[in-house]
């Protein structure tokens, strides 16, 4: 399969939503709910250090010792934040997802600044569209081969 243009990584990425590593998982959950997202980039002094997902928050809340304070996002974040350059290919992205068994990566611009978060779901949808279109075209072609009536606009049979 041909690799796609580098701008596609940025087009598929979501703008990064960040939270400081000292914030509680409760604050992270509120931010995720307000923004309708499933992950947040965790920062220290404005620099991305990791990622926390809604599942991370749920597990941390459920597994904390009874009566203890809510843990910080920094203590439950997956570290380091795995990332790829904005000009990487979709093949590069899928390789990173597979190699690390992850579903989200940061996207960095040429200066190393975090400019987006790319999800495996977005990549799969993007890669799947051309395959779906091709499958539909093949199904139409096979249908025309079976019924080459003049009204079918077929390139096969009498016309």
N, CA, C and O of each residue as an XYZ file, in Angstrom:
636
protein
N       0.845     -1.178      0.000
C       0.000      0.000      0.000
C       0.886      1.235      0.000
O       1.880      1.272      0.726
N       0.561      2.227     -0.778
C       1.355      3.436     -0.890
C       1.214      4.271      0.378
O       0.124      4.378      0.939
N       2.314      4.858      0.826
C       2.259      5.730      1.991
C       1.605      7.044      1.582
O       1.750      7.507      0.451
N       0.885      7.630      2.529
C       0.142      8.849      2.239
C       0.962     10.097      2.554
O       2.017     10.027      3.184
N       0.456     11.226      2.104
C       1.140     12.502      2.328
C       1.246     12.808      3.813
O       0.373     12.445      4.601
N       2.336     13.487      4.185
C       2.603     13.763      5.589
C       1.524     14.607      6.249
O       1.294     14.473      7.451
N       0.866     15.461      5.505
C      -0.159     16.316      6.099
C      -1.339     15.496      6.620
O      -2.133     15.991      7.420
N      -1.457     14.260      6.176
C      -2.565     13.438      6.641
C      -2.457     13.126      8.129
O      -3.477     13.032      8.813
N      -1.246     12.965      8.639
C      -1.061     12.728     10.072
C      -1.669     13.889     10.856
O      -2.415     13.673     11.811
N      -1.352     15.110     10.457
C      -1.905     16.275     11.148
C      -3.410     16.378     10.967
O      -4.124     16.761     11.894
N      -3.898     16.039      9.776
C      -5.337     16.104      9.527
C      -6.101     15.103     10.391
O      -7.234     15.369     10.792
N      -5.497     13.970     10.677
C      -6.156     12.941     11.491
C      -5.989     13.174     12.987
O      -6.770     12.653     13.783
N      -4.985     13.946     13.375
C      -4.705     14.175     14.796
C      -5.697     15.169     15.394
O      -6.197     16.069     14.718
N      -5.962     14.976     16.676
C      -6.790     15.912     17.435
C      -5.878     16.921     18.115
O      -4.732     16.610     18.440
N      -6.385     18.126     18.330
C      -5.564     19.086     19.079
C      -5.277     18.523     20.475
O      -6.156     17.915     21.084
N      -4.067     18.717     20.983
C      -3.757     18.157     22.296
C      -4.463     18.922     23.419
O      -4.507     20.152     23.422
N      -5.004     18.175     24.353
C      -5.557     18.744     25.582
C      -4.584     18.317     26.670
O      -4.241     17.140     26.780
N      -4.141     19.277     27.471
C      -3.113     18.979     28.455
C      -3.591     19.266     29.872
O      -4.536     20.021     30.100
N      -2.896     18.629     30.815
C      -3.140     18.864     32.232
C      -1.812     18.704     32.956
O      -0.982     17.879     32.573
N      -1.619     19.487     33.993
C      -0.376     19.423     34.751
C      -0.309     18.128     35.549
O      -1.331     17.608     35.997
N       0.893     17.619     35.720
C       1.088     16.345     36.420
C       0.660     16.391     37.879
O       0.416     15.343     38.477
N       0.562     17.568     38.462
C       0.125     17.698     39.852
C      -1.396     17.670     40.000
O      -1.901     17.489     41.108
N      -2.123     17.844     38.914
C      -3.589     17.816     38.979
C      -4.058     16.426     39.388
O      -3.402     15.429     39.088
N      -5.185     16.365     40.066
C      -5.707     15.064     40.494
C      -6.406     14.359     39.334
O      -6.757     14.973     38.326
N      -6.592     13.077     39.506
C      -7.318     12.329     38.476
C      -8.769     12.789     38.411
O      -9.415     12.633     37.374
N      -9.289     13.346     39.484
C     -10.634     13.917     39.459
C     -10.707     15.120     38.542
O     -11.662     15.272     37.781
N      -9.694     15.978     38.614
C      -9.634     17.136     37.726
C      -9.479     16.694     36.275
O     -10.070     17.284     35.370
N      -8.685     15.658     36.063
C      -8.503     15.129     34.704
C      -9.822     14.568     34.173
O     -10.165     14.782     33.011
N     -10.552     13.859     35.013
C     -11.837     13.285     34.598
C     -12.824     14.390     34.217
O     -13.553     14.269     33.232
N     -12.839     15.469     35.009
C     -13.728     16.592     34.690
C     -13.348     17.213     33.351
O     -14.221     17.514     32.536
N     -12.062     17.404     33.121
C     -11.603     17.986     31.858
C     -11.956     17.077     30.682
O     -12.408     17.551     29.640
N     -11.750     15.776     30.852
C     -12.098     14.832     29.784
C     -13.596     14.867     29.492
O     -14.011     14.846     28.333
N     -14.396     14.921     30.539
C     -15.847     14.970     30.346
C     -16.285     16.226     29.636
O     -17.122     16.169     28.735
N     -15.736     17.356     30.026
C     -16.081     18.634     29.399
C     -15.661     18.665     27.936
O     -16.391     19.166     27.080
N     -14.478     18.125     27.657
C     -13.938     18.151     26.293
C     -14.402     16.963     25.448
O     -14.130     16.910     24.249
N     -15.101     16.012     26.071
C     -15.571     14.804     25.372
C     -14.422     14.057     24.708
O     -14.468     13.738     23.519
N     -13.387     13.784     25.506
C     -12.216     13.071     25.005
C     -11.869     11.911     25.927
O     -12.336     11.858     27.065
N     -11.063     10.993     25.447
C     -10.694      9.814     26.218
C      -9.268      9.795     26.712
O      -8.843      8.831     27.348
N      -8.511     10.865     26.424
C      -7.137     10.920     26.915
C      -6.684     12.369     27.009
O      -7.190     13.255     26.320
N      -5.704     12.575     27.897
C      -5.125     13.908     28.091
C      -3.612     13.752     28.177
O      -3.100     12.802     28.769
N      -2.918     14.693     27.580
C      -1.464     14.733     27.675
C      -1.109     15.366     29.024
O      -1.606     16.436     29.375
N      -0.244     14.685     29.767
C       0.206     15.163     31.075
C       1.505     15.938     30.882
O       2.416     15.488     30.188
N       1.572     17.115     31.510
C       2.737     17.984     31.347
C       3.388     18.288     32.696
O       2.752     18.235     33.749
N       4.663     18.605     32.623
C       5.415     19.151     33.756
C       6.148     20.369     33.238
O       6.910     20.284     32.274
N       5.917     21.506     33.882
C       6.511     22.774     33.441
C       6.231     23.035     31.967
O       7.086     23.550     31.247
N       5.039     22.680     31.527
C       4.606     22.924     30.157
C       5.099     21.931     29.124
O       4.746     22.044     27.950
N       5.905     20.959     29.529
C       6.445     19.971     28.588
C       5.689     18.658     28.730
O       5.464     18.198     29.849
N       5.293     18.046     27.616
C       4.574     16.772     27.689
C       5.474     15.653     28.224
O       6.596     15.459     27.755
N       4.957     14.925     29.214
C       5.742     13.833     29.809
C       5.051     12.487     29.684
O       5.693     11.445     29.824
N       3.748     12.496     29.423
C       3.019     11.235     29.358
C       1.587     11.443     28.923
O       1.190     12.537     28.522
N       0.832     10.391     29.010
C      -0.563     10.409     28.585
C      -1.386      9.654     29.613
O      -0.961      8.617     30.122
N      -2.553     10.172     29.913
C      -3.467      9.483     30.819
C      -4.793      9.295     30.085
O      -5.302     10.222     29.456
N      -5.342      8.089     30.171
C      -6.595      7.764     29.493
C      -7.717      7.651     30.512
O      -7.481      7.575     31.717
N      -8.938      7.641     30.002
C     -10.083      7.472     30.894
C     -10.000      6.143     31.642
O     -10.431      6.052     32.792
N      -9.459      5.131     31.008
C      -9.287      3.835     31.679
C      -8.266      3.945     32.809
O      -8.467      3.390     33.889
N      -7.169      4.662     32.558
C      -6.173      4.890     33.608
C      -6.819      5.545     34.823
O      -6.555      5.158     35.961
N      -7.670      6.544     34.572
C      -8.332      7.256     35.662
C      -9.256      6.334     36.446
O      -9.259      6.337     37.677
N     -10.035      5.549     35.722
C     -10.975      4.637     36.388
C     -10.232      3.619     37.244
O     -10.613      3.369     38.388
N      -9.184      3.039     36.698
C      -8.422      2.042     37.454
C      -7.750      2.669     38.674
O      -7.754      2.075     39.751
N      -7.179      3.850     38.520
C      -6.512      4.512     39.647
C      -7.515      4.846     40.745
O      -7.212      4.699     41.929
N      -8.700      5.292     40.363
C      -9.725      5.630     41.355
C     -10.224      4.386     42.079
O     -10.418      4.405     43.294
N     -10.431      3.314     41.339
C     -10.961      2.087     41.937
C      -9.939      1.346     42.794
O     -10.304      0.696     43.774
N      -8.672      1.441     42.433
C      -7.638      0.668     43.124
C      -6.919      1.431     44.237
O      -6.053      0.868     44.905
N      -7.260      2.686     44.442
C      -6.575      3.443     45.493
C      -7.030      2.963     46.863
O      -8.159      2.497     47.015
N      -6.171      3.072     47.848
C      -6.538      2.660     49.207
C      -7.743      3.448     49.713
O      -7.842      4.654     49.484
N      -8.637      2.781     50.384
C      -9.860      3.400     50.892
C      -9.515      4.607     51.773
O      -8.678      4.522     52.671
N     -10.177      5.721     51.491
C      -9.984      6.936     52.268
C      -8.796      7.777     51.860
O      -8.596      8.858     52.415
N      -8.004      7.323     50.916
C      -6.836      8.101     50.488
C      -7.250      9.184     49.500
O      -8.312      9.121     48.881
N      -6.379     10.178     49.374
C      -6.626     11.250     48.404
C      -6.545     10.696     46.988
O      -5.919      9.667     46.731
N      -7.199     11.414     46.077
C      -7.085     11.031     44.669
C      -5.644     11.210     44.215
O      -5.020     12.222     44.535
N      -5.107     10.249     43.479
C      -3.728     10.391     42.994
C      -3.615     11.480     41.928
O      -4.609     11.918     41.349
N      -2.394     11.896     41.691
C      -2.128     12.903     40.664
C      -2.097     12.236     39.291
O      -1.859     11.034     39.168
N      -2.342     13.045     38.270
C      -2.276     12.512     36.903
C      -0.863     12.050     36.578
O      -0.677     11.085     35.837
N       0.140     12.742     37.133
C       1.520     12.354     36.896
C       1.854     10.977     37.431
O       2.720     10.291     36.889
N       1.172     10.566     38.494
C       1.463      9.257     39.088
C       0.799      8.103     38.336
O       1.185      6.948     38.511
N      -0.189      8.407     37.507
C      -0.878      7.327     36.775
C      -0.649      7.386     35.268
O      -1.089      6.496     34.541
N       0.032      8.422     34.796
C       0.246      8.588     33.355
C       1.188      7.530     32.806
O       2.110      7.080     33.486
N       0.939      7.147     31.577
C       1.877      6.296     30.834
C       3.016      7.194     30.390
O       2.797      8.231     29.762
N       4.240      6.785     30.724
C       5.422      7.586     30.414
C       6.437      6.756     29.670
O       6.531      5.549     29.894
N       7.182      7.360     28.808
C       7.072      8.720     28.311
C       5.932      8.808     27.296
O       5.365      7.793     26.893
N       5.611     10.026     26.895
C       4.637     10.215     25.825
C       5.302      9.777     24.533
O       6.240     10.423     24.066
N       4.828      8.690     23.956
C       5.375      8.242     22.678
C       4.846      9.165     21.592
O       3.686      9.577     21.619
N       5.702      9.481     20.649
C       5.310     10.459     19.638
C       5.951     10.145     18.305
O       6.849      9.310     18.196
N       5.458     10.843     17.291
C       6.036     10.783     15.956
C       6.003     12.171     15.357
O       5.242     13.036     15.789
N       6.829     12.365     14.371
C       6.903     13.661     13.695
C       5.673     13.864     12.813
O       5.071     12.905     12.331
N       5.319     15.115     12.616
C       4.152     15.470     11.804
C       4.269     14.984     10.364
O       3.256     14.795      9.690
N       5.490     14.782      9.887
C       5.670     14.350      8.502
C       5.856     12.840      8.375
O       6.244     12.347      7.316
N       5.578     12.104      9.459
C       5.639     10.641      9.399
C       4.501     10.115      8.527
O       3.509     10.805      8.293
N       4.660      8.910      8.063
C       3.613      8.295      7.249
C       2.626      7.537      8.139
O       2.898      7.287      9.313
N       1.497      7.183      7.571
C       0.531      6.361      8.301
C       1.114      4.985      8.605
O       0.771      4.367      9.614
N       1.988      4.513      7.737
C       2.663      3.235      7.998
C       3.559      3.370      9.229
O       3.614      2.463     10.059
N       4.261      4.497      9.350
C       5.077      4.746     10.543
C       4.207      4.737     11.796
O       4.585      4.169     12.821
N       3.052      5.363     11.703
C       2.137      5.424     12.850
C       1.656      4.030     13.237
O       1.664      3.677     14.416
N       1.243      3.244     12.263
C       0.746      1.897     12.591
C       1.864      1.037     13.173
O       1.617      0.211     14.052
N       3.074      1.225     12.696
C       4.208      0.480     13.248
C       4.425      0.849     14.716
O       4.664     -0.026     15.548
N       4.342      2.129     15.028
C       4.506      2.581     16.411
C       3.398      2.020     17.307
O       3.667      1.552     18.413
N       2.155      2.071     16.826
C       1.035      1.508     17.598
C       1.266      0.027     17.881
O       1.092     -0.425     19.013
N       1.653     -0.720     16.865
C       1.856     -2.164     17.019
C       3.035     -2.482     17.921
O       2.931     -3.329     18.808
N       4.146     -1.814     17.702
C       5.374     -2.101     18.458
C       5.173     -1.886     19.956
O       5.709     -2.638     20.769
N       4.403     -0.864     20.321
C       4.255     -0.520     21.733
C       2.887     -0.901     22.315
O       2.611     -0.624     23.482
N       2.040     -1.530     21.508
C       0.691     -1.930     21.963
C      -0.048     -0.743     22.584
O      -0.547     -0.818     23.707
N      -0.103      0.345     21.830
C      -0.766      1.561     22.290
C      -1.804      1.990     21.268
O      -1.833      1.486     20.145
N      -2.664      2.937     21.670
C      -3.709      3.413     20.776
C      -3.640      4.906     20.492
O      -4.403      5.419     19.674
N      -2.715      5.617     21.172
C      -2.588      7.055     20.963
C      -1.119      7.454     21.018
O      -0.354      6.921     21.822
N      -0.728      8.396     20.158
C       0.634      8.944     20.167
C       0.565     10.451     19.986
O      -0.368     10.984     19.385
N       1.564     11.117     20.516
C       1.683     12.541     20.285
C       2.224     12.802     18.893
O       2.948     11.979     18.333
N       1.869     13.947     18.340
C       2.386     14.374     17.036
C       3.171     15.655     17.272
O       2.651     16.621     17.830
N       4.437     15.654     16.838
C       5.340     16.780     17.042
C       5.600     17.518     15.736
O       5.691     16.907     14.672
N       5.718     18.843     15.831
C       6.095     19.601     14.639
C       7.625     19.574     14.482
O       8.319     18.900     15.242
N       8.128     20.297     13.513
C       9.562     20.264     13.207
C      10.421     20.764     14.370
O      11.600     20.420     14.456
N       9.845     21.573     15.265
C      10.605     22.089     16.407
C      10.489     21.189     17.638
O      11.085     21.475     18.677
N       9.719     20.098     17.520
C       9.527     19.200     18.656
C       8.378     19.585     19.559
O       8.217     19.009     20.635
N       7.576     20.551     19.142
C       6.417     20.990     19.910
C       5.244     20.054     19.644
O       4.977     19.680     18.502
N       4.552     19.687     20.710
C       3.375     18.838     20.573
C       2.265     19.613     19.876
O       1.844     20.669     20.349
N       1.789     19.082     18.742
C       0.753     19.772     17.973
C      -0.512     18.937     17.814
O      -1.506     19.419     17.271
N      -0.485     17.694     18.280
C      -1.671     16.868     18.144
C      -1.513     15.531     18.848
O      -0.433     15.165     19.312
N      -2.628     14.816     18.911
C      -2.650     13.445     19.417
C      -3.339     12.606     18.347
O      -4.469     12.886     17.947
N      -2.647     11.589     17.901
C      -3.154     10.710     16.849
C      -3.626      9.407     17.477
O      -2.910      8.796     18.270
N      -4.831      8.987     17.122
C      -5.364      7.735     17.652
C      -5.304      6.635     16.601
O      -5.394      6.888     15.399
N      -5.150      5.419     17.081
C      -5.152      4.263     16.182
C      -6.489      4.171     15.461
O      -6.539      3.772     14.298
N      -7.572      4.537     16.140
C      -8.898      4.490     15.515
C      -8.962      5.384     14.281
O      -9.503      4.984     13.250
N      -8.412      6.590     14.384
C      -8.416      7.513     13.248
C      -7.611      6.964     12.084
O      -8.018      7.081     10.927
N      -6.471      6.366     12.391
C      -5.627      5.798     11.336
C      -6.340      4.627     10.668
O      -6.341      4.519      9.442
N      -6.944      3.754     11.462
C      -7.652      2.605     10.889
C      -8.806      3.043     10.000
O      -9.019      2.472      8.931
N      -9.552      4.052     10.437
C     -10.650      4.553      9.607
C     -10.115      5.120      8.300
O     -10.682      4.875      7.235
N      -9.037      5.866      8.377
C      -8.458      6.462      7.184
C      -7.942      5.407      6.213
O      -8.172      5.496      5.007
N      -7.247      4.414      6.744
C      -6.718      3.352      5.881
C      -7.824      2.446      5.356
O      -7.695      1.869      4.276
N      -8.891      2.322      6.102
C      -9.983      1.439      5.701
C     -10.870      2.004      4.605
O     -11.455      1.241      3.837
N     -10.982      3.330      4.512
C     -11.864      3.937      3.508
C     -11.522      3.524      2.086
O     -12.423      3.116      1.352
N     -10.256      3.609      1.654
C      -9.942      3.200      0.280
C     -10.220      1.707      0.039
O     -10.643      1.316     -1.049
N      -9.980      0.890      1.058
C     -10.262     -0.535      0.911
C     -11.763     -0.783      0.783
O     -12.189     -1.632      0.001
N     -12.555     -0.049      1.541
C     -14.012     -0.172      1.458
C     -14.502      0.276      0.080
O     -15.339     -0.387     -0.532
N     -13.978      1.397     -0.402
C     -14.363      1.887     -1.734
C     -13.995      0.874     -2.814
O     -14.776      0.625     -3.732
N     -12.809      0.296     -2.701
C     -12.360     -0.694     -3.672
C     -13.253     -1.934     -3.628
O     -13.600     -2.489     -4.671
N     -13.617     -2.361     -2.445
C     -14.485     -3.522     -2.278
C     -15.848     -3.273     -2.931
O     -16.390     -4.158     -3.593
N     -16.389     -2.092     -2.747
C     -17.687     -1.749     -3.345
C     -17.588     -1.716     -4.865
O     -18.493     -2.182     -5.557
N     -16.486     -1.166     -5.391
C     -16.295     -1.117     -6.839
C     -16.189     -2.524     -7.413
O     -16.755     -2.808     -8.469
N     -15.475     -3.400     -6.730
C     -15.363     -4.786     -7.189
C     -16.708     -5.493     -7.152
O     -17.025     -6.268     -8.053
N     -17.494     -5.235     -6.126
C     -18.824     -5.848     -6.026
C     -19.714     -5.373     -7.172
O     -20.452     -6.169     -7.753
N     -19.650     -4.064     -7.505
C     -20.432     -3.546     -8.635
C     -19.997     -4.204     -9.940
O     -20.829     -4.579    -10.766
N     -18.684     -4.339    -10.114
C     -18.150     -4.940    -11.333
C     -18.601     -6.393    -11.470
O     -18.992     -6.827    -12.554
N     -18.544     -7.136    -10.378
C     -18.996     -8.529    -10.411
C     -20.486     -8.621    -10.714
O     -20.928     -9.519    -11.431
N     -21.249     -7.696    -10.169
C     -22.687     -7.667    -10.431
C     -22.954     -7.404    -11.909
O     -23.840     -8.019    -12.503
N     -22.184     -6.487    -12.505
C     -22.344     -6.177    -13.921
C     -21.944     -7.364    -14.796
O     -22.536     -7.575    -15.854
N     -20.957     -8.132    -14.373
C     -20.546     -9.304    -15.137
C     -21.660    -10.347    -15.157
O     -21.857    -11.039    -16.155
N     -22.379    -10.450    -14.056
C     -23.480    -11.430    -13.979
C     -24.705    -10.960    -14.735
O     -25.452    -11.783    -15.264
N     -24.934     -9.637    -14.799
C     -26.123     -9.090    -15.454
C     -25.723     -7.945    -16.366
O     -25.903     -6.781    -16.009
N     -25.182     -8.256    -17.544
C     -24.702     -7.200    -18.437
C     -25.818     -6.562    -19.262
O     -25.674     -6.416    -20.476
N     -26.933     -6.178    -18.625
C     -28.032     -5.545    -19.349
C     -27.628     -4.135    -19.763
O     -26.798     -3.509    -19.103
N     -28.208     -3.630    -20.849
C     -27.852     -2.301    -21.333
C     -28.101     -1.210    -20.294
O     -27.426     -0.181    -20.304
N     -29.057     -1.425    -19.406
C     -29.365     -0.374    -18.423
C     -28.355     -0.341    -17.277
O     -28.378      0.583    -16.465
N     -27.478     -1.329    -17.203
C     -26.535     -1.354    -16.086
C     -25.272     -0.557    -16.337
O     -24.397     -0.518    -15.472
N     -25.144      0.088    -17.507
C     -23.939      0.845    -17.859
C     -22.694     -0.027    -17.776
O     -21.624      0.446    -17.392
N     -22.830     -1.268    -18.127
C     -21.733     -2.209    -18.025
C     -20.749     -2.025    -19.175
O     -21.113     -1.611    -20.275
N     -19.505     -2.341    -18.887
C     -18.502     -2.357    -19.939
C     -18.352     -3.764    -20.482
O     -17.527     -4.009    -21.363
N     -19.143     -4.688    -19.965
C     -19.106     -6.080    -20.389
C     -20.353     -6.418    -21.198
O     -21.395     -5.780    -21.051
N     -20.236     -7.404    -22.029
C     -21.402     -7.922    -22.744
C     -21.914     -6.963    -23.810
O     -21.277     -5.955    -24.116
N     -23.086     -7.294    -24.375
C     -23.662     -6.460    -25.454
C     -24.059     -5.097    -24.922
O     -24.501     -4.976    -23.780
N     -23.911     -4.114    -25.712
C     -24.248     -2.790    -25.233
C     -24.638     -1.892    -26.241
O     -24.947     -0.736    -25.952
